[in-house]
């Protein structure tokens, strides 16, 4: 056996998930969905109404422009949680590497409002594996704040209803058919829909799609195709163009398709 292969990312994820024990923040009690069968109920749980705006924070270099405050509800994914962890935030988890890290190691700060996993059955083996990991966790365990598994895999009726409402809202209100790209895009879509439902202004930082160089907000890095690939940029552009046409207050300060709504002037 090549010992160096054990440290490749894919093998690291596999062994980490198998060997790593759950952190002390995890308790042996499954999450219940009885009262959460609509996006309105999700908005109510996260108390979106009490915040002035919703801000999406990805990990691109433009995230350094962000000025944090306590009256904003932040949506984060992957490493961008380290930017907003001391402010009210919702963690959106999809990427397999961060998914495994989250399940086994995540300890939320007092400002953590909860987590959303949106895992879509598009016949992808990767999404199926991610679903099974979250499913096996969520039917037996939970943390102090609610963790929502939104999926059209066979899980529970309310979860499937939330998925259906998300997909239908994107189609009906944004003229967009959902496509699974990466954690950042899932986060943007969820935050946009909830901002629309709650009639809240929407800001976006760090969603750069590779614009601004091969770097994140805190380091240089090799940016992969899931972020800067031509086809994925086309999909994201399609959604952003539809978003910008909505009668919403939108301020996208990312390097990719920067935009400020006339409603903010």
Secondary structure, DSSP 4 states (H G I P E B T S, - for coil): --GGGGGSHHHHHHHHHHHPPPPTT-BS-----TT--SHHHHHHHTTGGGSSEEEEE-SBGGGGG----TTEEEEEEGGGHHHHTTSSEEEE--SHHHHHHHHHH----TTEEEEEEEE--SS-HHHHHHHHHHHHHHTT-B-SS-EEEEESSSS-HHHHHHHHHHHHHHHHHH--------HHHHHHHHHHHHHHHHT-EEEEES--TTTTSSBBSSSB----HHHH-HHHHHHHHHHHHHHHTSSS-EEE-SSSS-EE-GGG-
